[in-house]
Amino acid sequence: MKSLIVLVLCFGMLSSNAGAQTARPKVLILYSLNVETDHVLFALDGLRFFAELAQKDNFALEATTNWEDLNDANLKPYQLVVWLNEFPHNNSEREAFERYMTGGGAWLGFHVSAYNDKDTKWPWFMTFIGGGVFDANSWPPLPAKLIVDDKTSPVTRDLPETFVSPTNEWYRWKPSPRADSHIHVLLTLDPANYPLGIKGLLTYGDIPVVWTNTQYKMLYMNMGHGDKIFTSPVQNTLIENATDWLLGKGLPRKFE
C-alpha cells in the first residue's frame, strides 16, 4: 500500500508486533495534505488523537494520503474507514467505497468529507449522507452550542444535554438531512447561536451536525476545521464513542 503509515502513540516509531495484532479491529484513515490549511491542521491533530485512541481502545490503526487505496483488495481487511479532510474524486475510488459500505463496512466522516454541490455528480453518496447539498457556512470559525438530540444512543450516552463545541466552521445543508427518513440525527446546532458568524452568517434553519444513515454503518460529524477540534473533553468522548460504536465495541465509557 503506497504512502501507508502505521500509527502509534509516538509518530517516529512503527509497530514491531503488527503480526500479533491481526485479531484487533483494523481502522484505515484517509487524509490529504494538499488541501485548505485549516483542514490540514485538523487532520494532523486527528492523526494524533486516533493514534492515542487506538492504544487506549485496542484497535490497529493505519493512515494514508493515497486515495487510490480505496480499492476492493485494500479495503477488505478494515472494519472502519475514516475520512478526515477529503473525499474520493474519481469513479474507481467512489465505486470501491460504495461496494465496501454496501458490503457491511463502516465509515466515519468529518466536516468537508461530506461536502457536495451541483458539480459533485455522485448520486449514491448524496443519498448516503442524507440527500442534503451544501448550502451555507458560518465564517469565521467560532465555537457553538450544540443540542444532544438523542441521549439514548451509544454515541451520545452520558454526554450532557448541551455543550459548547470548540471553534469550527459550521455547515448548513439543503434540504436538512433530518428530512430523510433513514437519517437519525444525534446532535444539532442550537438555534440560540443565530446569528452565527461575522462575514458568513448562519441566521436560520435546522442544522444537524452529527448523524447516521440507519441503512449503513456510518456516522458523519460536521466538526473538522482548524486546530481546536480536540480541545473539548466532552467532544473527544463523543468521537471516541462513535469510533467504538462503529467498530461494534459495545457501550461507551462514561464521560468523566
Rosetta blueprint (number, residue, H / E / L):
1 M L
2 K L
3 S L
4 L E
5 I E
6 V E
7 L L
8 V L
9 L L
10 C L
11 F L
12 G L
13 M L
14 L L
15 S L
16 S L
17 N L
18 A H
19 G H
20 A H
21 Q H
22 T L
23 A L
24 R L
25 P L
26 K E
27 V E
28 L E
29 I E
30 L E
31 Y L
32 S L
33 L L
34 N L
35 V L
36 E L
37 T H
38 D H
39 H H
40 V H
41 L H
42 F H
43 A H
44 L H
45 D H
46 G H
47 L H
48 R H
49 F H
50 F H
51 A H
52 E H
53 L H
54 A H
55 Q H
56 K H
57 D H
58 N L
59 F L
60 A E
61 L E
62 E E
63 A E
64 T E
65 T L
66 N L
67 W H
68 E H
69 D H
70 L L
71 N L
72 D H
73 A H
74 N H
75 L H
76 K L
77 P L
78 Y L
79 Q L
80 L E
81 V E
82 V E
83 W E
84 L L
85 N L
86 E L
87 F L
88 P L
89 H L
90 N L
91 N H
92 S H
93 E H
94 R H
95 E H
96 A H
97 F H
98 E H
99 R H
100 Y H
101 M H
102 T H
103 G L
104 G L
105 G L
106 A E
107 W E
108 L E
109 G E
110 F E
111 H H
112 V H
113 S H
114 A H
115 Y L
116 N L
117 D L
118 K L
119 D L
120 T L
121 K L
122 W L
123 P H
124 W H
125 F H
126 M H
127 T H
128 F H
129 I L
130 G L
131 G L
132 G L
133 V E
134 F E
135 D E
136 A E
137 N E
138 S L
139 W E
140 P L
141 P L
142 L E
143 P E
144 A E
145 K E
146 L E
147 I E
148 V E
149 D L
150 D L
151 K L
152 T L
153 S L
154 P L
155 V L
156 T L
157 R L
158 D L
159 L L
160 P L
161 E L
162 T E
163 F E
164 V E
165 S E
166 P E
167 T E
168 N E
169 E L
170 W L
171 Y E
172 R E
173 W E
174 K E
175 P L
176 S L
177 P H
178 R H
179 A H
180 D L
181 S L
182 H L
183 I E
184 H E
185 V E
186 L E
187 L E
188 T E
189 L E
190 D L
191 P H
192 A H
193 N H
194 Y L
195 P L
196 L E
197 G L
198 I L
199 K L
200 G E
201 L L
202 L E
203 T L
204 Y L
205 G L
206 D L
207 I L
208 P E
209 V E
210 V E
211 W E
212 T E
213 N E
214 T L
215 Q L
216 Y L
217 K E
218 M E
219 L E
220 Y E
221 M E
222 N L
223 M L
224 G L
225 H L
226 G L
227 D L
228 K L
229 I H
230 F H
231 T H
232 S L
233 P H
234 V H
235 Q H
236 N H
237 T H
238 L H
239 I H
240 E H
241 N H
242 A H
243 T H
244 D H
245 W H
246 L H
247 L L
248 G L
249 K L
250 G L
251 L L
252 P L
253 R L
254 K L
255 F L
256 E L
